[in-house]
Amino acid sequence: MVKILRITGIILLIAFTAIQFFRPTRNHSTVIQPMDITRVYIVPQNVNQILQKACTDCHSNNTIYPWYDQVQPVAWLLQDHIKYGKKDLNFSEFGAYKVARQNSKMGKIIEELRDGDMPLFSYTLMHPSARLTDAEKKIIYDWCKSVQNDLKAKYPADSLLINHIIH
């Protein structure tokens, strides 16, 4: 029995060591892209700070990786979260979304904050500074509403569709 445990341990150690050589592509861009939300909308500094601390690691093309990203299979799990986060909402490509989708995403941000679904609990567990206060949620709420109002004013032809999405 001891021999079987020892062999199993050695096999697991070899497997763990081997997977360290298989790393996912990192989600890190050093340039602000032309369709980044900060280039197409006014994002006040206080809003940007909140987005940076609680949202952009998973919802942009510029993730700031923690130290534990160097250990497999953790990096694979993180990459999976980032992939799905960006698929749902990518602030780096926000300006490329259609008007109705931009509006819808602003409404979804409000809904996620209100319901306490974002940031994810697993993220705030490892990044306690990403937990949002009620005041920070209000700042994001007000900003999202102002973006929605800008969209209605800027694209009156789409306002019926936007109004339908808002209500």
Secondary structure, 3 states (H helix, E strand, C coil): CHHHHHHHHHHHHHHHHHHCCCCCCCCECCCCCCCCHHHHCCCCHHHHHHHHHHCCCCCCCECCCCHHHHCCCHHHHHHHHHHHHHHHCCHHHHHHCCHHHHHHHHHHHHHHHHHCCCCCHHHHHHCHHHCCCHHHHHHHHHHHHHHHHHHHHHCHHHHHHHHHHHC
